[in-house]
Structures are given as structure tokens and as C-alpha cells.
Amino acid sequence: QVQLVESGGGLVQPGGSLRLSCAASGFTLDNYAIGWFRQAPGKEREGVSCISQSEVTIYYADSVKGRFTISRDNAKKTVYLQMNSLKPEDTGLYYCAAGFIVRNTCVLVPSGYTYWGRGTQVTVSS
């Protein structure tokens, strides 16, 4: 059974940090690009960052560049999102997703991904 489980969310003050994890099971993570997405209440789901199968390609949304870092450990079947200098506008439900994307690349659009986790809540507030 294919499963993606996010963890690491929580309540943090502005300027703080969180590290999200995305644990994969039921499929070979090595063959898939992974994307992180977030959705705030009343807003559309937006791409935050993505990483290709062998880390050749990494993208970040302009709003998180320089603050967030994506990485993956295929041996542990886990992908991480390190989030630093968090801002209130980073608040949302964060999802990880897996997609088979050719040419060892990744995309920041939800339609590129097949498998989705249920999300972990990140709240940035004082």
C-alpha cells in the first residue's frame, strides 16, 4: 500500500524553525520526484519546493528561497523540508507528494504528482 506520512509541523513564533519529514512506504522512493505543497485556509494549494529522484533538480517557490531547504534520504525513504526564518504567511497545511517525472526533474504544480500525504499543520504566530 502506497503511503506518504508527513510529520514535524507545529506552532512556532516568527523567526523560528521547523523540520518537516515525509516518510514513504509501499513504493520505491528512488524512482520518484517529491514535492512539498502547502495550503492556507481559503487559498489554493501552492508548490513550496521539489526535488528530483537523484537530487539533480531542486526548485523553491520565490517566497521561500533562502529560508527553506529540501533534502532526501532514499535509504531511509524520507524527504525533509528544513524551514528557517518562518513568517506568519508560511502558515498552512503542508503536504508531500510523489510523482514519476522523467528526465530527473521535478515540478511545483500539484498535477505532476500521483501520491499524496494527509498533511501536517504549520502555524507561525506570536
C-alpha positions, 0 to 999 in steps of 0.5 A: 500500500502506497503511503506518504506520512508527513510529520514535524509541523507545529506552532512556532513564533516568527523567526523560528524553525521547523523540520518537516519529514515525509516518510514513504512506504509501499513504493520505491522512493528512488524512482520518484520526484517529491514535492512539498505543497502547502495550503492556507485556509481559503487559498489554493494549494501552492508548490513550496519546493521539489526535488528530483529522484537523484537530487539533480533538480531542486526548485523553491517557490520565490517566497521561500528561497533562502529560508527553506531547504529540501533534502532526501534520504532514499535509504531511509525513504524520507524527504525533509523540508528544513524551514528557517526564518518562518513568517506568519504567511508560511502558515498552512497545511503542508503536504508531500507528494510523489510523482514519476517525472522523467528526465530527473526533474521535478515540478511545483504544480500539484498535477505532476504528482500521483501520491499524496500525504494527509498533511501536517499543520504549520502555524507561525504566530506570536 
